[in-house]
Amino acid sequence: MVGLTAALVAPTAAVAGSKWSQFPPRGGETISVLPAGQDNPSIANGVAIGPAAAIYKTSGLGPSRLNTGASGELAYIDTAVFPGGELPPGVTITEAQGINVLRRIGENLEAAGLSYEDVITMRVFLQNPAGEAKMDFAGWNRAYRQFFANTSVSTGEVVPVPLGTAAPAAPMVTNPARPSRFALEIENLPVDGWLVEVEVDAAYPVKRK
């Protein structure tokens, strides 16, 4: 598996609970409001966006067809991460496609002069895998934690995350950012074989004066 670990610094202020003295955010600034009492929450309760903040919004992105020797859902396994399209124990097809999508999100952000750390909101659309009665939310969340919300709020240290049923290990990208997020189950995504589609908003960071 290709390693993608990079040390990142959050571009937004993060507030645990309701410390209203920091609101509203200053011009160009964003403030993520995190759930109180949690050292490693997966998402923010919400994000306050200050006036004149420069925001980048992606279109909905799905996984790239990188497993050229396969068809259907398996064609969207990223073979740079999973050589030969072979999934390690416990890694679900939704988890694998989620990793594929989030790598494409990173490329999209980089082209716009941004990175994962700049993401403030995320919208996720999941389709149930063939033969399954519902979406694989647990698999998606494992993929998500490989790229987002994988540091301790109190210490900043990396929090290991699992890949499939493997023991937790260093994430693919170390990133303290915790965007606000929703996830919906969709009956049919626009490309045959897609199980995951994601769109994000990212804020160009500014320095607090």
N, C-alpha and C positions, 0 to 999 in steps of 0.2 A: 504494500500500500504506500502511496506517495505521501510523504510528510509535508504539511503545510503550516507548521506552527510558526506564528509571528507574534511578537509582543506588541500590543496595541494600547493606546491611551484613549479613554472615552472623551468624545468631543463635547458632550453635554454634561450639565450638572445633574447629579442624581440625588433625589430627596427621598428618604425613607419616611413614609407616613405623610402627615400634613404640616409641614413647616412653612406656613403661609408668608413668613417674613421675606422669603425669597421670590415671592410672586408679586406682580406679573414679571415674566422674564424681560430682560433688557433687550434693546434692539439687536436683532440678529442672533439672539441666544435661545437655546432650547433647554428645558428642564424636564427630566424624566421623573415621575413620581412613582416610587417603588412601594410594594406592600410592606407595611411595618412589621418588624419582628422576624423577617426572613433574611438569612445571610446569603442565600443564593437563589433568589426568585428567578423564574424563567422569563417573565415578561413584566413590563411596567403597568401600573394601573392606568396611566395616561401620560401624555407628553404635552407640556405647555410650550407654545411656539411664540417667540417674541416678534415684535414688528420688524419688517424688512429682513426677516430670516431668508436666506437663499436656500430654496428647497429643490431637490431633484426627485422626480417621480418616475419609476420604471414602468414599462408596460408589463403585462402578465408574462412571465417567463416559465417555460417548462423545461424538462431535461432534454439535453441534446442526444441525438441518435448516434451513440459512440460505440456500441457493441454490434458491429456490422455483421457479425456471423449469426445473429439471433433475430427474432421477429417479435412483434407484439410488445408486451411490457418489458421483456428481457432485453430488448434492443436499446433501452434507455438506461442501462447500467454503464457507469463511467469506467472504462477499462484502464484508465490511468490510476484509478484508486483500487479497482478490483480486476487485476489482470485476468484476461481470458473470460471476463464476465462471471467468474466464479465468486459466489458470495460466501464469506466466512460463516461459521455456525451462528444461527440466530438472527443474522442480518436479513431483514425482510425486503421484498421488492420495493415497497414504499420507502423504507429507510434508504435503500440504495439510490432510488430516483430522487429522494430529497437531497442527498449529498450532491448528486449531479446538478440539480437545480441551484443549490446554494453556491456551488462553484461557478455556475454561469452568472449568478447575481454578482459575485465578486468581480468577474471580468467586466460586467456591465458598469459597475460602480467605478472600477479603475479607469475605464475609458472616459468617465466624466470627472476624473480627478478626485474620487472619493474612495472609501473603503468600508468594510463591514462595520467598523467602529462608528461610522457616521449615520447608520440606519436608525431612524426614530419610530417608524411605524411599519407594519407588515400585514399583508392580507394573504391568506393561504387557502387554496381550494384543493380538496382531496377527493379522489374517486376510489370506491372500493375495488380492491384487486379482484381479478377473475376468480369466481368461485367463492368469494367472501361476501358476507351479508352486509358489512359496513366498512367504513374507511379504517385504515390502520393508523390511528392517532398516536399510539405509543411509538411506532416505528418512525413517524414523522418527527416526534419530539426528540428522539435519539439523534436523528440527523441534525435537527436544529441546534442542539446543545454542542455539536461539533464545531459550530461557527459563532454561536451567540451565547451570552449569559453563562459563562463557564469560569468565572472568577468569584472569589469571596468578596462580598460587599465590605466587610469589616477590615480584611487584611490585604485584599488585592491579589492573594495567591490563587494559582490555578486550581480549579476543582476538576478532578478526573471525571471523564464521562465514558459510558460503555458504548461499544460498537457491537450490535447484536447482543449475544449472551456472553461475550467476553468480559473479563474483569475490567472495571473502569481504568482508563489510561489517559495520557495527555490528549487534549482535543486537537483536531486538525488545525484550527485557528484559535489562538488565545484571544478572547474578546470580552471585555466587561460590559459592552452595550446590551441593554435590555429594552428593546422596542416595545411599544404597545402593539398588540397583535390580535387578530381573530382568525379562526379556521372554520371553514364550512365544508360539508360533504356535498359534492356535486354529482349529479347522475351521469353526466357525460362531459368530459373535458374536450377541448376543441381538436386535439390530435389523438388519433387512435393509438392506444398504448400508454398514453400519459396517465399517471396516477396523481401527479402533483403539479400545481401551477402556483407561482408566487409573484407578488408585486410588492415593492417596498418604496417608502419615502425616505430620503436621506437629507441631512442638513449640512451645508458647508460650515465647518467649525469657525467660530470667532473666539478671540481671547477676551476674557473678562478684564476690564480696566479697573 
